[in-house]
Amino acid sequence: MSEKKIRNIFIEGAISPSFIADSIAGHSSKTTIGGHSIFMGQVRNDEVDGKLVTAIEYTAYEDLALEKMHEIREEIFARYPLHCMHVHHSLGNIKTGEICLFVFTSAAHRKPAIDACTEIVERIKAELPIWGKEIFDNKTHQWKENK
């Protein structure tokens, strides 16, 4: 494993549109980049057994999640010719309509940026110890299952 610093991907609360816009704007001076890919995960108001989801409360085993994300980051940079990769995941209570996951990749061309972004999102969902508790409109809850 490389000596690169493990980055904190976690943000307490929802990821704001201004944070996302600032992240994108910060890349305009990087003129070797020709393609960006962005994924934003938003909390849906799913209906489950007649109840509507009003929020998801995210928790994580943070140390293990950050170590695993570092491994994923290293593997993605080894596999794709990326210039930049940014990953941010919310913790805490995120209301429906708010952004809980922001993945942003940049490369000289669109295909590696898109492919890397897709793989990162799939691996976060499958490999990181992050859990979501769906909060319903009647104040009950259940643990969310990723499909």
N, C-alpha and C positions, 0 to 999 in steps of 0.2 A: 504494500500500500504506500502511496506517496506521502510526502510530508505536508501536503496542503492542509490548511486549517479547516476544521469542521465548521460549517456555516449553520447558523440558527435559522431554520425555515419557519419557525412558529411566530405568529402574531396574535396577541390577545385581542379578541373581538373580530368583527368583520373586516375584510380587506376593502379599503375605501376606493372609490373610483379615482380620486385624486392621486392616491398612491400608485395605482396602475398607470394613469396618464403620465405621471412624473417618471416612472420606470421606462416607459416607451420613449418619451421625449429625451431622456438621457442618452439615447443611442443615435440621435441624429448626426452627431459629430463623428461617428464611427463609419467612415465612408467605404470600408472594405466589406461591409455587411450589405447583402442584397435581398435577404429574406428573413422575415421574423415569423414565428408561429406562436400564437397565444391561446392558452386554454384558461377559461375562467369557470370554476364550479360554483353554482348558485344553489342555495337551499330552495327546494321545491315545496309547494304546499300539497304534497301527496295526500290522497284519501286512503286510510287504512281502517277497515271495519267500520265505516261510517264516521270516522273521526278525521279531522284535518290536521296535518303537521303545521305548527306555527313557528317552530324553531328546531334547531339541532344543537345540542350541547356536546362540543368536541373535547375529548380528553386524549392524552397520549402518554405512553411510556417514553418520555422525551429523550433521555440519554440514548436508549437503544434506537429510537426512530432517527435521531440525528446521525448516529454511526452508520445505520443502514442507508440513509439518504446520501451520506458521503461516499459509500461504496457504489451506489447507483450513479452518482455524479461522475465518479472516476471511470466507470464502465461506459457511460454514455459519451464522455469526451474521448475515450479510446476508440469508440465505434463510429462516431460521426464527426465531421470536420466543423465543429461549432466554434463560434467566436464567444458567445455568451450563453449562460443558462441561469435563470432565476426561478426559484421555487419558494412559494410562501403558502402556509397553511394556517388557518384560524384555529384557535383554542377558545373555549368558553361558549357562551350562548349566542348563536347566530340565527337571526330571524329569517323567515322566508323572504326571498327576494334579495338577500344580501350575499356577497361573494365570500366563499370559504376557502377556495383554492385558486391560486394564480401561478401558472407555469408559463414561462416566457423564454423561448430559445431564439438564437440568432446565428446565421451562417452566411457565407458568401452567396449561397443559392437556396431557393425555397424548399426543395425536397428534403435535404438533411435537417433543416429546421423543423419541418412538419413531422417527419418520421421520428426524430428525437423527442419532440414534444409529446407525441402520442405515446411513445414507449414510456416516458417518464410518468405520465398520468396513470397508465395501466399498472406500472410497478409500484407507485405510491399506494394505490388502492389495494394491491395484492400483498405487498411486503412490509409496509410500515405499521407499527403497532399504534394505530390511531383509531379511536372508537367514537361513534356518534350516537347519542341518545336522542331519539325523536320525541319532541314535546308536542302533545296534541292540544287542540282547542278546549278539551274538557279537563285539562291539567294532568292527565295521565301521561305515561311515557312507555317507550319500548326501545330496546337497543336495535340500531339500524344494521341491516345485513347488506353488504355489498354484493351486487349481482354481476 
